[in-house]
Amino acid sequence: MLRSRTILWSAVGAVCLALASPLLAADPPADKKPEPKKKAESTKFLRVKRDKSDTPTSLETAIVRYVPASSEGGVTVDLIGAVHVGDKAYYEALNKRMEQYDVLLYELVAPEGTRIPKGGKREKGNPIALLQDIMKNVLDLDSQVEQIDYTRKNFVHADLSPEKMAEAMKERGEDGLTVALSVVADFLRKQNLEEIKKGKETDKDKKVKEAEEPDLMSLLLDPNAAVKLKRVMAEQFAAAGDDGGLGPTIGTILIADRNKAALKVLQKEITKGKKKIGIFYGAAHMPDFEKRLRDDFDLKRDKEEWLTAWDLKAKRVGVPPILKLLEQLDK
């Protein structure tokens, strides 16, 4: 039962969800060995904030600024981590901050230059759009594409088209079969690690975990389900690795390949003389972006700011999710 419920909540979470030039140092004295090079500390771009009783109160995303490591040049790059469904106030805060940039690079797997219309209008009957609408309604959240104004003049599309994604896979010698086998291998590896971890759990640990995982059918009838669901999903997001929990194969396709394309656009904009630049992508992309900014653009982390994406505090009683689902399906 615990195993099946863990897999269920992993699936629910899945629905919803870039070399600094080294300085040449003088040779060290003969009697003193050089210290081992420290690995650069990875920045967090998503976190769960808690109160004194350890109850989750908000899911937050980071805006992290990068400046030249040499302290020369006036270029600054902000990595703006995002979640694709969030509180309306979250997107309002992002819209306001995006006005300050000379250019704002954004993600969208679509033909080059594609711009999302104001309000994020999509074709009726689009199954992906329908699924997203159901999720945002059940979670009592708003959609990023509907709330962010992509029509601003400083917004520049910086992503791969579906065709370019296929080309990138082909260049690595991949096709549908090799990708499928790699994804299965990633999944089995993760399951094996989970089983090893579970084998070390005590009976008390298992009981606590089972008690923390809400029952799906009960939630469908619970007026306070939105907050409870968001707390479970926020914990999953925060616990995911640098690839967002996607696994190395899908992480390469959905993150690494697209980040490389985005940074080619970044280089073009810097060449054009743009100084204040923002990169607006999902939070799972940001650890890879950070590494590439450090390694390929000689930039270093300067400062960070956190925004509340999801308010996880208990609220007044709302509408049970089952009624929201029925209402959405009737439209």
Secondary structure, DSSP 8 states (H G I E B T S, - for coil): -HHHHHHHHHHHHHHH-------------TTS-------------EEEEE-TT--EEEEEEEEEEEEETTS-S--EEEEEEE-SEE-HHHHHHHHHHHTT-SEEEE---SSTT----TT----TT-HHHHHHHHHHHHTT-EEHHHHS-TTSTTEEE-S--HHHHHHHHHHTT--HHHHHHHHHHHHHHHHHHHHHHHHT--HHHHHHHHHHS--HHHHHT-TTHHHHHHHHHHHHHHH--TTTTS-HHHHIIIIIHHHHHHHHHHHHHHHTT--EEEEEEEGGGHHHHHHHHHHHH-EEEEEEEEEEEEE-S--S----HHHHHHHHHH-
